[in-house]
Amino acid sequence: MSEGMQNAKQKSENYFNRHRKSRLARGGYWRHDYRFQLEEIGKRKPERLIDIGCGPGAFLSRVEEAFPEIRLNALDISEEMIRETRERLSDTAVATVGDSENMPLADEQYDLVTCNISIHHYPHPEKALGEMARILKPGGALLLNDMDCAAPIRAFANWIFPKLPGGDVKMYSRAEIEGMMRSAGFRRIRYRKISPFSFQCVGEKEA
């Protein structure tokens, strides 16, 4: 593994700790994509949802506004982003500092896992997806949202990612995402482009 990948987690933690109060963080990343995730949440009506790589809680604040009955949970490697999430959400929400590849969470306790524009930061995304499957109840689902570009742009991004300060590791192709989802145990996988630069992939854990 390259030095850039080895240091990606620390770079991400440091970068997002520093950017807790940035205008971009406060407004939410890739807000266009939220409506597709919210539509899927509305169809599934989970009792308990966790957002992995929650950042400053921008997405979860939208979920709380649209679905106040859902018990919300969050996980992020950045202490400052978790602090921001706790300030944004109601007192009933639970936000935890933790590594997505080694989550400090119990098995089979969530009906729905969401992960928005985060998996490209993970040095071992297959481990993170395995953890997401582990914490899901049987019959639960993962809503995965991340960047998706044409192959030449993706290749350039993957060349430049290690040089950036934010701990970006790799942008994945559709085949790679679907393959990792299957390997993690997800079934009935549905992948779709939701913008020229992003995708949504839904996978279910066997009941």
C-alpha positions as CSV (number, residue, x, y, z in Angstrom):
1,M,0.0,0.0,0.0
2,S,1.3,3.5,-0.9
3,E,2.2,6.0,1.8
4,G,-0.7,8.1,0.7
5,M,-3.2,5.4,1.4
6,Q,-1.5,4.5,4.7
7,N,-1.9,8.1,5.9
8,A,-5.3,8.7,4.4
9,K,-7.3,8.2,7.7
10,Q,-5.1,10.6,9.6
11,K,-5.2,13.1,6.7
12,S,-9.0,12.9,6.7
13,E,-9.3,13.3,10.4
14,N,-7.0,16.3,10.5
15,Y,-8.6,18.0,7.5
16,F,-12.1,17.6,8.6
17,N,-11.3,18.6,12.2
18,R,-10.0,21.9,10.7
19,H,-13.0,22.5,8.5
20,R,-15.8,22.0,11.0
21,K,-17.1,25.6,10.6
22,S,-16.4,26.1,6.9
23,R,-19.2,27.4,4.7
24,L,-19.0,24.3,2.6
25,A,-19.3,22.0,5.7
26,R,-22.2,24.0,7.2
27,G,-24.1,23.9,3.9
28,G,-23.5,20.2,3.3
29,Y,-21.6,18.3,0.7
30,W,-23.2,17.4,-2.6
31,R,-26.7,18.5,-1.5
32,H,-28.2,17.7,-4.9
33,D,-27.8,14.0,-4.0
34,Y,-29.7,14.2,-0.7
35,R,-33.1,14.1,-2.3
36,F,-32.5,10.7,-3.9
37,Q,-31.4,9.3,-0.5
38,L,-34.4,10.9,1.2
39,E,-36.8,9.4,-1.4
40,E,-35.4,5.9,-0.6
41,I,-35.7,6.5,3.1
42,G,-39.3,7.5,2.6
43,K,-40.0,4.2,0.8
44,R,-38.3,2.1,3.5
45,K,-39.5,3.9,6.6
46,P,-36.8,2.6,9.0
47,E,-37.1,2.8,12.7
48,R,-33.3,3.4,13.2
49,L,-30.8,4.8,10.7
50,I,-27.1,5.5,10.9
51,D,-25.1,7.7,8.6
52,I,-21.5,6.6,8.2
53,G,-18.9,9.3,7.5
54,C,-21.6,11.8,8.6
55,G,-19.4,14.9,8.4
56,P,-21.0,17.9,9.9
57,G,-24.5,16.3,10.0
58,A,-25.9,18.2,7.1
59,F,-27.6,15.1,5.6
60,L,-28.9,13.9,8.9
61,S,-30.4,17.3,9.7
62,R,-32.4,16.9,6.4
63,V,-33.5,13.4,7.5
64,E,-34.6,14.7,10.9
65,E,-36.6,17.4,9.3
66,A,-38.3,15.1,6.9
67,F,-38.7,12.1,9.2
68,P,-38.7,13.1,12.8
69,E,-39.9,9.7,13.9
70,I,-36.7,8.0,12.8
71,R,-34.1,7.3,15.5
72,L,-30.9,8.9,14.1
73,N,-27.3,7.8,14.6
74,A,-24.0,9.0,13.1
75,L,-20.4,7.9,12.9
76,D,-17.3,9.9,11.7
77,I,-13.6,9.7,12.3
78,S,-13.4,13.4,13.0
79,E,-14.2,14.5,16.5
80,E,-15.0,18.0,15.4
81,M,-17.4,16.8,12.7
82,I,-19.2,14.7,15.4
83,R,-19.3,17.8,17.6
84,E,-21.0,19.7,14.8
85,T,-23.4,16.9,14.2
86,R,-24.4,16.8,17.8
87,E,-25.1,20.5,17.8
88,R,-27.2,20.3,14.6
89,L,-29.4,17.3,15.7
90,S,-31.9,16.8,18.5
91,D,-30.9,15.4,21.8
92,T,-32.2,12.0,20.9
93,A,-29.7,11.5,18.1
94,V,-26.5,9.5,18.9
95,A,-23.3,10.5,17.3
96,T,-20.1,8.4,17.7
97,V,-16.4,9.1,16.9
98,G,-15.1,6.0,15.1
99,D,-13.4,4.4,12.1
100,S,-15.7,3.2,9.4
101,E,-13.4,0.2,8.8
102,N,-13.6,-0.8,12.5
103,M,-16.8,0.5,13.9
104,P,-17.3,0.6,17.7
105,L,-20.9,-0.5,17.2
106,A,-22.9,-3.7,18.0
107,D,-24.1,-6.2,15.5
108,E,-27.5,-6.0,13.8
109,Q,-29.0,-2.8,15.3
110,Y,-29.9,-0.6,12.4
111,D,-32.6,-0.9,9.8
112,L,-30.9,1.5,7.3
113,V,-27.3,2.6,6.8
114,T,-26.4,5.6,4.7
115,C,-23.0,6.7,3.5
116,N,-22.7,9.9,1.5
117,I,-19.6,11.0,-0.4
118,S,-17.4,9.2,2.0
119,I,-16.3,5.8,0.8
120,H,-13.6,7.3,-1.5
121,H,-11.8,8.3,1.7
122,Y,-11.5,4.7,2.9
123,P,-8.2,2.8,2.4
124,H,-10.1,-0.5,2.7
125,P,-13.6,0.1,1.4
126,E,-14.4,-3.6,1.4
127,K,-13.8,-3.7,5.2
128,A,-16.1,-0.6,5.7
129,L,-18.8,-2.3,3.6
130,G,-18.4,-5.5,5.6
131,E,-18.9,-3.4,8.8
132,M,-22.0,-1.7,7.3
133,A,-23.4,-5.2,6.7
134,R,-22.5,-6.3,10.2
135,I,-24.4,-3.5,11.9
136,L,-27.5,-3.9,9.8
137,K,-30.4,-6.0,10.9
138,P,-31.4,-8.8,8.6
139,G,-33.5,-7.4,5.8
140,G,-31.9,-3.9,6.3
141,A,-30.4,-1.9,3.5
142,L,-27.4,0.3,2.7
143,L,-27.8,3.5,0.7
144,L,-24.4,4.3,-0.7
145,N,-23.8,7.6,-2.5
146,D,-20.4,8.7,-3.9
147,M,-18.7,10.2,-6.9
148,D,-18.9,8.7,-10.4
149,C,-17.2,10.2,-13.4
150,A,-16.2,9.1,-16.9
151,A,-13.2,6.7,-16.8
152,P,-10.5,9.3,-18.0
153,I,-11.7,11.8,-15.3
154,R,-11.7,9.0,-12.7
155,A,-8.2,8.0,-13.6
156,F,-6.9,11.6,-13.3
157,A,-8.7,12.0,-9.9
158,N,-7.1,8.8,-8.6
159,W,-3.7,10.0,-9.7
160,I,-4.2,13.4,-7.9
161,F,-6.0,12.1,-4.8
162,P,-2.8,11.2,-2.8
163,K,-1.5,14.7,-3.3
164,L,-4.6,16.3,-1.8
165,P,-4.9,17.2,1.9
166,G,-8.3,15.7,2.6
167,G,-7.3,12.0,2.7
168,D,-9.0,11.1,-0.6
169,V,-8.0,7.6,-1.7
170,K,-9.8,6.3,-4.7
171,M,-12.9,6.9,-6.9
172,Y,-14.4,3.6,-7.9
173,S,-16.1,2.3,-11.0
174,R,-19.6,0.9,-11.1
175,A,-18.1,-2.6,-11.4
176,E,-15.9,-2.1,-8.4
177,I,-18.7,-0.8,-6.2
178,E,-21.1,-3.6,-7.2
179,G,-18.3,-6.2,-6.7
180,M,-17.4,-4.9,-3.2
181,M,-21.1,-4.8,-2.3
182,R,-21.6,-8.4,-3.3
183,S,-18.5,-9.5,-1.5
184,A,-19.7,-7.7,1.7
185,G,-22.9,-9.8,1.5
186,F,-25.4,-7.4,0.0
187,R,-28.0,-8.6,-2.4
188,R,-30.6,-7.1,-4.8
189,I,-28.0,-4.4,-5.6
190,R,-29.3,-1.5,-7.6
191,Y,-26.9,1.1,-9.0
192,R,-27.9,4.3,-10.8
193,K,-26.4,7.6,-11.8
194,I,-28.0,10.5,-10.0
195,S,-25.9,13.3,-11.5
196,P,-23.1,13.5,-14.1
197,F,-20.7,13.2,-11.1
198,S,-22.4,10.9,-8.6
199,F,-24.2,7.6,-8.1
200,Q,-26.5,5.9,-5.7
201,C,-26.2,2.2,-5.0
202,V,-28.7,0.4,-2.8
203,G,-28.0,-3.1,-1.4
204,E,-30.0,-5.3,1.0
205,K,-28.9,-7.7,3.7
206,E,-30.5,-11.1,3.6
207,A,-33.5,-11.4,6.0
